[in-house]
């Protein structure tokens, strides 16, 4: 996460991908390679819910976050 903005009461995060591309995301958008969905955006953090396979091959939900880079 490299930035934050709010328009008409909707919080958005500015994200830089590993390839260097820049995107704006908000709650409900999908992100990443593990079927990640943005659940919330605040000034310093983006929370994401992902579906990942465990060592047994079962799908499980995992929460992660991206913090604002300083």
N, C-alpha and C positions, 0 to 999 in steps of 0.2 A: 504494500500500500504506500503510495507516494503523495496522496493528497485527499482532501475531503471538501465537499461542497454541499450546499443545501439549496434547493430551488422549490418554491411553492410548498414548503414543509416536507419535501421528500429528500432524505439524506442519500448522498451518493459518494462512493469512494472512487478514487483514481488509482488504478492498479497497473503496474508495469509487469509484463510477462517475461518469462526467461529469455524470449527472443528479442526483448527490448521494445515491443509494441505497448502502447498505452490504451487502456480501456476505462470506461466509466461503468460502474455496477451499482445496483440498488437491491434492496430486499426482493427476493423472488427470482432474480437472475441466476442462470447456471454458470458455473465457473470450474475450470480445471478438468482433470482427466478421470476423476473418480465420481462422476455424476454429482458433483458438488452443487449445492444450492445455497445462495446467500440468504441467511435468516435475519440478519440485522446489520446496520451500518451506524456506527457512532464516530465521533471526531477522531478517535485514535485506533479504531479496531473494526474489522469486518469479521463477522461470525459466519461460519460455513458448516453445513451438514452434508456429509459425504457417505456414500455406500461403498464399502471395501470388502474384499474377500479375505477371510482369515485362512490360516494354514490348513483347515479341514475343507476348504472350498465353500464354506457357508458365507452368505452375505450378511454383513452387520453394519449398523449405522455408527458413524464416528463424527464427533464435533471437532472442528479445528478453527483457527482464527489467523488472520493476517493483521499484523500490527503496523502502525504508521512508522515508516523508516525515518530516522532522524539524521 
